[in-house]
Each structure stands twice: as structure tokens, then as C-alpha cells.
Amino acid sequence: MEKVINSIVAAFVQKEIISEEYAEWFRYSLEKRLLTVFIGIPFFIFAIFLSGIWTAVSFYFSFYFLRSRMSGYHAKSVGVCLFSSLLLEFFFLGVVNTVINELFAILIMVTVIALVLFLGPYNHPNMHLSKDEYAVCKKSTQTRSAILSFIFLIALIMGFKQIVRGITLGSAMAGSLLSVAYIFDWRNKYGRKGNQTKAETS
């Protein structure tokens, strides 16, 4: 897949459809969309197998509705991405789904909203978002979290338990990947500083 993506990017740059300056951004966007299609199909089928159609639909929708604007951790290869996605999906739909209740769901949604407000969106290094672009993405992420929260509350009031679970767990998975991205950034940043300090003092 990487060779195909590189060929497409090179062709677009050569034909001056995009400039060299935006080549990395275009590569990242194209890769993300192809991965969404490639991984999305088994991801959705596995969700139905684990939880049923309504929970799977609301889970899938909630996850990608937030993820597409909020971003977060991305694996370095298709294989790792597929494996980690299915593993996380099994954890949330196969494990957490069996113990979740209304109070737990509300606590999870409040936590995800807090993550969105304080951390979202994640400015992936390959995106090179400017301050203005980041501000637009942040506003869009907050708007989407508000819409999702409203749908969650309506489903909760109406007693649609499967949809409540799907929205909660899909949002939780998106929030988890956002957190992981920042954890890796902080570890790399402060880990390198610590290694440099040790090298200087030795």
C-alpha cells in the first residue's frame, strides 16, 4: 500500500495538482482514508459479531465521527493498525460492553468530552497544521463532541440501551487513541531530554 500511495503522491506533484510543500500532508490524508476503507470493513463486521447490529452501528459511527476530526495515535503499518484496531475493539465491545451501565456510560462520556476540550485535536506531525487550521479543527472537534453528546442524551432518555453503549464505547475508543498519541509524544520528548542529560553528566 505504501508504494501505491507514494506513486499517487509523486504523480500529483509531477502534474502540479498539489505543490511539493503539501506532499506530506496529502500523503498522510490519502493513507488515512485508504486505511479507513481497508480496516473499516473487518472492523465493522467484527463489531456486529461482538455486540449486535445497533451497538455496532452506533459504535462505528461515533468512533469515526470523532476520530476524523480529533485524530490521535496512528500505527506505522497497515498490519499493526488492523491488529491493534481489532484488539481495542474486542476490549471495548467484548469486555467493557459486558459490565457497562448507565452511570458508567455517563462517566465515560464526561471523560471523553474533557479529553476533547483539553487535548483535541491531535496535530499529527505529518499534517503540519498551521495555527488557523488547528483552530478550525479544534472547533469542528468540539462541535462534533457536542452533537454526539446530544444524541447520547436522547438515546439515554429514550431507553435505547444498545445505542447508548455503542456511542459510549466508540467515543471511549477515540478518546483512548487521542490520549495514547499525547503519551507517546510526551514520552519521546522527555525521554530524549533525560537521555541527553545523562549523556552530558556522564
N, C-alpha and C positions, 0 to 999 in steps of 0.2 A: 504493500500500500504506500509506503514511503517513497518508493521510486516513481509511482504513478503521480503522487502529489507533487513531487519535485519537478516532474516533466510538465505538469499543468502550469505550475508557477512560472517555470522558465519560459514556456510558450507565451503566457500572458505578459511577461516582462518584455520579451523579444518583440511582440506585436504592439507594445506600448499601451496595452489595455490598462495595466497598472504600472506605476513607477517602481524603480528599484527600492526606493525609500519605504514602500508599503509591502514589499515582497514577503517579509517575515510575518507581518500581520495577516496577509492574505493566506499564507501557508497554514498558519495556526487556525484561522477561521474555517478554511476548507477541510483541514484534518478533523476539526471538531465536528463538523457537520457529517462528514463521511462516517466517523466513528459512531455518531448518534444513530445513523441508519443501520450500520453494521452490527452494533451492540444492542440497539433498541429492540430488535425483533426477538432474540432469545431472552432478553431482559423482561419483556412484556409477557412472553409465553410462560416463563418461569414464575412470574408474579401471579398469573392466573392459577398455575398449578399449586402454589403455596397458599393462596388466600381467597380465591374465587374472583369472579369477573368484576364486581363493583368495587371491591377493595383494590384490585389490580389496576383498574382504570383510573381511580382517584389517586392512587399511589404514583402511577406513571405520570399522570398529568401534573400533579403537584411537584414532583421531583424536577421534571424538565421545565416547568413554568418558572420555578425559582432558579434553577441551575443555569438556564440560558442567559440570564442577566447577572446573576450573583457570581458565577464561575466558582473556582475552587481548585482542589487538587486534581491534576491530570497525570495518569500513568505515562511512562515513557514509551511503551509499546502497546500494540493492539492486544496481544495475548494477555499481558498483565492487566490491562484495562478491563478486558472481558472477565477475567478470573476474579479480580477484585470487586467488580460491579456485582457479579452473581453472588459472591461471598457476602458482601454487605447486604444485598437484597435478601439472602437467606437469613441473615441475622435479624433484620428488621421485620420481615414478613413471616419468617419461620419461627423466630424466638420471641421477640418483643411483642409481636401481634398476639401471642397466646396469653400474655399477662396484662395487657393494656386495659385500662378502664377509663371512664370519663375524666376523672380528676387527673390521672396520669397524662391523658391526651392534652388537657388544658395546660398542664405544666410544661409539656414538651413544646407546644405551640408558643407559649410565652418565651421560652428559652430561645427558640428559633428566631422569633421577632427581635429579641435583644441582640442576637448574633448579627442579624441583618442590619440593624441600626448602627451597631458599633464596628463591625468588621466588613460588611458587604459594601460594594462588591470587591472581589479579589482581582487586583491588576496583574494579570499573568505577564511574566517577562516578555513573552513573545507578542503580546498585544501592543505594548508601548503606548498606552493611553495617555493623552495629554490631560491637564487639569480639567479642562472643559469637557472632554469626552468622559472622563471619570465621573464628573458631577452629573452628567446626563445618565450614565449607567447606574449611579447611586440612586437617583430619583426614580428611575424605572424599577430598580430592585425593591425600593420601599413601597412603590405603588403596587407592585405585584404581591408583595407580602401582605399588604392591606386587603387586596382583593381576595387572596387565599384565606386570610383570617375571617373575612366576612362570610365566605362560602362555608368555612368550618363552623362558624357560629350558627348559621342557618341549618346546616345538617345536624348539628348537636341538638338544637331546639326541636327540629322535626323528628328526631329519633332515628336518623339514618346511620346506624352504628358502623356499617361497613364503609361508608363514605368517610365518616369521621376518622376511622382507623387509617384508611388509605391516605387521606390528606395529612394526618399527623405523622405517619411513618415516612411518607415521601418528603415532607418538609424536614423531618429529622435527618434523613439521609443526605439531603442537600446541605443542611447546616453542618453536618459532620465533615463533609468534604471541604467546606469552606474553612472550618477550624483546622483541619489537617494541613491545608495549604499554608496557613499562617504559622503553624507549629514547625513545619519543615523550614520555612523562611527564618524564623527566629533561631532555630537550632543551627542552621548553616551560618547565620550572621554571627551569633555569639560564640558558636563553636570555633569558628575561624579566629575570632578575636582572642579566645582563650588559648588556642594553639600558637598564635603569634606571640602572645605574652610569655608563654612557656619557652618559646624559642629564643626570645630576647633575653630572658633571665638565665638561661642555661649556658 
